[in-house]
Amino acid sequence: MQDIQGDDKTLEVLLSGSAFGIDYYQREYRWKRKQLQELVDDLYTQFSQTWSPGTPLEKQSKYFLGSIVISKAGDVRNIVDGQQRITTLTLLLIYLNHLQRDHAKKVNKIEQLVFDEDPGGPKFKLDIPERNDCMSALLNGERYNPEGKSDSVRNLVDRYDDLDEVFPKTMSSDELNMFI
């Protein structure tokens, strides 16, 4: 029997490694607007409680995302628990990357948390083949028609569209940069 090891990781550390897959028994991506809204509200509320111009990142408060359980076999990391959160956070990172596009100060490493460069194009950190065309379109700022696609793909498009309505609109460039 394999040991179970737990440790605290930042989202950056979690997503900096190799890609994640999901096992066949995992459910579809099912989050609705309500769960997306709650996550964005929680992240922004926690951030806004300690942020002020000039506050260094290490002085910012932290937000506990909950447990994410990963099974590792060789170089393959499969998500056992936390797929809904990691998927939603990936959508949020793509959205934030688009928001910062016109800003002078950008967080360049944000794309490295979404995908790795691969000779065949981007390889998403959440590497689920049936979702990759959709994720690629969203990453490139293109509309994606999910008609005839899985529930997961339809939900990806819907939740990404919801981000434009649920994400706070009042952030300054500096605030957005620090939030990212």
N, C-alpha and C positions, 0 to 999 in steps of 0.2 A: 504494500500500500504506500502511496506517495504522501509525503508530508504536505500539510496545508500551511502556507506561510502568508501572513498578512503584514502589510506596512502601509504607511501614509504616503501618498504620492500626489503631486500636483497634476493638474490636467496636462500641463506641458510635458512633464516626465512620462505620464501614461501614454500620451499620443506620439511621443518622440521615437518610440521603438518601432518594431516591424508592424506590419498590417494586422488587423483583427479580422477574423472570420466568425461566422456563427454556425453552430451545428444544426443539423436537419430538424432537430426537435424544438428549436427556438420558434417562438410565435412571430407573426408578422409585426412590422412597426405599426403600432396602434395608437400612439398618443394622439389625443385630441387637442383642440385649441386651449381648453381649460388647463391641461397639464403644462403645455408650452407657456401659457400666461403665468402660471404659478412659478415655474422655474425662472423665467425672465424677471418677474417681480422680486423673487427671493434674491437672485444674484444682484440686481440693481439696488435693492434696499440695503443689502449687506455692504455693497460697495459705497453707496452714498453716505453711510453712517460715518465713515472714516476718511473719505477722500476730501482733499482740499488742494488747491494748486501748490505745487512744490513738495507735497508729501511723498517721500520715497516709497517705492513699491513694498519694501520689507515692513513698512509701518502700516500697510493696509490690512484690514481685517480679512480673515480667511472664511471660506464658505465650505461646509462639509456637504459633498454631493451624495453621500451615502456609499454603501459598499458596492464595489464592482468586482465580480468574481471572474477570473480568467483561468482557463485551462491551457497549459502549454505542452505541446508535443513537438520537440525539435525546435524549428524556427516558427512554427505556426502557433499563433495565440488565438484561441476561440473564447468568445464572450459567453460565459455561463449565466451571469446575472448582471444587468446594467445596460443591455442593448438599447432600451428605449432612451435612457439618458445620454449615452454616447452618441447615438444617432441624432438626437435633438441638439446636443452640443456641437456636433459637426455642422449641422444646418446653421446654427448660430454663428459659428466661426466663418462660414462662407458668407453669411449676411454681413457680419462685421467687416470682413475683408472688402466687400462692395461699398459699405458705408465710408470706409477710410480712403477709398480710391482717390478722391479729390483733395485730400488733406496733405499739407506739406510734410508733416511728421507722420510716418507710417510705421506700423509694427510689421516688419518684413517677415518675421518668422511665423506669422499666422498661417501662411499657406503650407508650411512644413508640418503643421499639425493636422492638416486636412489630407494631404497627399505627398507621395514621394515621386520624384521624377523617375521615369522608367523609359527604356528605349521605345516602347509602344505607346507612350503617352503617360498621363498621370496615373499612378496606382494609389487608390484611395486608402487611407489608414483604416477605414471601415470597408474592407474589400468584399463586397457581396455582389457577385456578377450581375444578378438581375436588376440591381439598383445603379450600376455604374454609369449607364447612359444618362440617366436622370441627374445623378450627382455631377457629372461632367457638364451638362447643360446649365445647371444652377451655378456651378463654379464659374462658368464662362459668361454668366449674366444673360443666358438665353432662356426663352420660354420653353417649357417641356410639356408635351401633350401626353398625359398618362392614360388616355383612353385605351382600354384593352390590356392594361398592365395590372400587376398584382395590387392588392390592398396596400402593401408597404409603399410601393411607388406612388400610388395616388395620395397616400398620407404624407409622403415626403414633400410633394408639390404643395399640398394644402397647408402644411405646417410652415413651409418656407414662405408662402404667400402671407400667412398670418403674422409672421415676424414683422412685416412692415407696419402692421397695425398695433402690435403689442409692445414693440421696443420703444423705450422712452425717446421722445423727439427733442428734448431740451438740452442734450449734452453738448458742451463746447468741444472744440477739437482736442484740447488738452485732456478733458474729462474722458472723451471717447478713447483716446490713445491709452490712458491709464486703465480704463475699464478692460480694454482688449488685453 
